[in-house]
Amino acid sequence: MTTKRKALPIMLALSMLVTAGAGCGNNAQAGGTTAAAPADTTAAPADTAAAPADTAAAPADNTSSDKKTVTVWAPDAIVDLTQSKLNDWLAGQNDWNAKYDIKVSAMGEGDAATQLLTDVEAGADIFGFAQDQLARLVAAGALSKPGGVFLDNVKNNNDAGSVGAVTLNGEIYAYPETSDNGYFLYYDKSVVTDPSTLEGIIEQCAAAGKNLYMDIQSGWYNVAFFFGTGAECYYEYDTEGNVTGAVCDYSGEKGLAAMKAIVNMAKSKGKGYDQCPDGAASLFNPDGGTAGALVSGTWDASTVKEFLGDNYGAVKMPTFTVDGKTYQMSGFGGFKLVGVKPQTDSDKLTFCHLVADYLTSEEMQLARFDANGWGPSNKNAQQSSGVQSDAALAALADQLQYCPGQGQYPNAYWDLTKAFGTDINSGMYNDADDATLTAALKELEDAIKAAK
């Protein structure tokens, strides 16, 4: 596959991108450079379409000094890998290598959006960023949307969670790069033989004198229940990072079902469930460890595997049942994305999208997994023997299909949800009726909406 991924002939590629000649305007929907494909170009494979002779080759006098430079921002840990792979890839792109050079510079995903929004024009042409910055970048008109086969690749080649992470108001604005931050279930196979249901896990742990550990006092973890029932909670921001609105429907039937499940879990404290303390992976230590199962992420994989050995298990989060209805536990999904800055030069814009498409391809995602352990969002890469043999990444990939990408949340949100979870975990609502639970949820919902 790596030898087959060639650049689209110039005319076809240009047909996939329309130039609105807009550079970096503040149009949140289009950014002035939305990419689109005519209907008659989608049926033919890209490598079978021929470009007219007058567009297929670069001018004869186009020397190295005439080349335009496309800049790419990548985290320091993968700068060398990214530059090397792009150099090799570009050398084989006969339609493009006489016209463009690519320069990769170090910039972490957490800083890229802030740097770009400080000065869009001075920012990189292509940049990696964390999914919680998508809304700000869109509002600032700092992203050119993929279109044509680029858009098809995003939608068809990546898992549902990562596609959701690049989507805002039904529109796709960027390219998924990883699916590797979130949580799932670790379990001791000698204790838990069926990890499919929350209730069953708690019972199996209790029978063995062990516990399931999960931090329901954290607003990062307890959304596994709320999002699992279909409730929503997210914030809207302006380009300066200020909260402009919040959506939260926790006081409805979906939120009530979630709260009942968390309360039921808290009732099991000391009977197969307990709160998750710091250093949770050590709870699997065979020398006095009390964990039969643990909700955590890939950061604990090596420690848990060392302690459990052949009894090491990792799977997606279980289901839970409330009032006879069963739900799949959800959670926040964490994703790295690649964005393309709008351009006034249509040819350069096409090339930038082609580079972003390659940077997020199966080949590149596997290269980053092999070199740095990054978990791929590409579905084929996720099925590779290397990724599949990594039980934690395989479990996370399975879980993330049920998780929305984590947006940006103010500090007040984390404080409010921590206090709420702590009250539940203390037993405050163990005997509460539906009206009391709904009133508590309404108070939380109003406070979340008022948070800045």
Buried (B, 14 or more C-beta within 10 A) or exposed (E): EBEEBEBBBBBBBBBBBBBBEBBBBEBBEBBBBBBEBEEEBEEEEBEEBEBEEEBEEBEEEEEEEEBEEBBBBBBEBBBEBBBEBBEEBBEEBEBBBBBBBBEBBBBBBEBBBEBBBEEBEEBBBBBBBBBBBBBBBBBBBBBBBBBBBBBBBBBEBBBBBBBBBBBBEEBBBBBBBBBBBBBBBBBBBEBBEEBEBBBBBBBBBBEBEBBBBBBBBBBBBBBBBBBBBBBBBBBBBEBEEEBEEBEBBBBBBBBBBBBBBBBBBBBBBEEBBBBBEEEBBBBBBEEEBEBBBBBBBBEBBEBBBEBBEEBBBBBBBBBBBBEEEEBBBBBBBBBBBBBBBBBBEBBBBBBBBBBBBBBBBBBBBBBBBEEEEBBBBBBBBBEBEEBEEBBBBBBBBBBBBBBBBBBBBBEBBBEBBBEBBBBBBEEBBEEBEEEEBBEBBBBBBEBBBEBE
